[in-house]
Amino acid sequence: MKEIREVSGELLEALQIAKEAEQKAEASYVDAAAKAGNSLGRMLFEQLAEFERYHYRWLVALEESLREKGAFVEYEPREWASSPPGEVKGLDEPNRMSLVEIVQAAMEFEWDAEKRYVALSKEVTDPLGKAMFERLAAEERKHYQVLENAFWSLNNHGVWVWPA
């Protein structure tokens, strides 16, 4: 494994790529929320967008800390809500086919993000850095599972389900 001083340029470049990917995913989720014809679908995409904003803010904080102090930050993980954060009216999705395609694309975002964070976790030796990237990978894996459940439910039944 390389020490942080040796990979700082590579790490900062990887962080830039990760930040851009988080912003792209957030924009995609905001767009998907606007297209969802169902309140549960909107809430799901809004929560995913908020997760991506949260990840972006942490990546910015990490980049600033690495540039200014040469140190990693202690990441504060965020949990997926086990129940919808508000009232749900009806589960049917009138825009089912277009949303199935959106969910498939979102699954690819999350899959790529998880792989990116796993790779970063293997590149750093700092315990805080390793823990942060491992946790980000786990959160992206959870998002993939959430979307996979949504895909199955929409594709097969035309309804939304809230993942536990």
N, C-alpha and C positions, 0 to 999 in steps of 0.2 A: 504494500500500500504506500502511496505517496503521502508525504506530509503536506499539510495545508499550504505552507509557503511555496511548495513546488507546483501545486495545482491551482493557486489562487486565480490566475488568468483563465484557466479552463473552467474553474468553478464559477467564476463571475459570468463567463459566457453562457454556461449551462443555466445559471439562474436567470439570465436575460431571456433565454429561450423558454424557460418554465413560466416566467412572468407573462410573456406574450401568449403562451398557451392558456394560462389561467384567464386572461382577459378575453381571449377568443371564445373560450368555453362559456364564460359569464355572458357575453353578448349573445351567444347561441341560446342559452337558457332563458334570457330575457325575451328574446324573439319567440321562443317556443311557448313561454307563458302567455304571451299575447295571442298566440294562435290556438291555444287550448280552449276548447269550447266547454270545458267542465271545470268547476272550482277546484276539485281535487288535483286535476292535472296542472292547473295554474299554480297551486300551492307547492306541488312537487318541484316544478321547474323553478319557481321563485326561491325555494330552499336550496336547490342546487346552485343557482346563481349566487346566493349569499355565501355559500361555501367557497365558491371560486373567488369571490371578492375577499373573503377571509384569508384564503391561501395567498392571494396576491399581496395583501397587506403584510403578511408574515414574511414572504419572500423579499419584499422591499426592506423590511426591518433587518432581515438577515444580511442582505447586500450592504446596507448602510453600516451595520456592525462590522462586517468583514473588511470593508474599505477603511473605516475610521479606527477600529480597535484590533483588527485581525482576529476577531473572536466570533464564535457562533452564539446564537441566542437560544434560550430555552423556550421551545414551542409549547403553546398552550392548546392541546387538542380540543376538537369540537365534536360533539356527538350528534348523530342523526336523531331527529325527533321520532319517538316510537309511536306517536299518534299525530294526526294532522293538526297543524297549529291554527285551528279555526274551524268554523262551521262548514260542513260539506253538504252540498245540495246535489243529489243525483250522481250516479257513477257513469252513466253512458257518455261516450265521447262522440259528438257529431262529426268531428274532423278526424276520424279514426285513421284513415289510410295515410294522410299527410303526416300525422303525428307518429305513426309507426316508423316512417322514414326518419323523422327528426330524432326519435329515440335511438334508432340504429346508429345514426351519426354521433349522437351524444355518447353512446357506449364506446365508440372508437376513441373519442376524446379522453374518456376516463381510462381506457385500456392503455393508451399511449402515455398518459400522465403517470399512471402507476409504474409502468416500465421505466420512465424517466427518473422517478424518485427512488426506485429500487437501485438503479445504476448509480445515482448520486450517493446513496447510502453506502455503497461499496467503495466509493472513491475517497471518502473522508475517514479519518481516524479519530477525530474529535468526538467524544461521547455525546455531546449536545447536538452536534451536526448529524451524526449517525441516527440518533433518536428522532430528530425532527424529520429527516427524510424518510425514515421507516414509518413514522406516524402518518406523514402525508401520503405515502404509498398505501397504507391501510385505509385511509379515508377515501382515496380514489377507488380502491377495490370495493369499498362499501357502496360508493356511488354507482359503480358498474353493476353491482348486484341489484341495487334499487332499480336501475334502468332495465336490467334484464327481466325483473319481475313485471315492470310496467309493459315492456315489449310483449311478454307472454300474455298478459291479461288483455292488452289492447288488441293484439293480433288474433287471439283465439276467442275472446268474448266481447270485445268492443267496449270494455269498461275499465275504469281506473281502480287500482287497489293501492292502499297506503302500505308501504313496506315496513315491517317491524324492525 
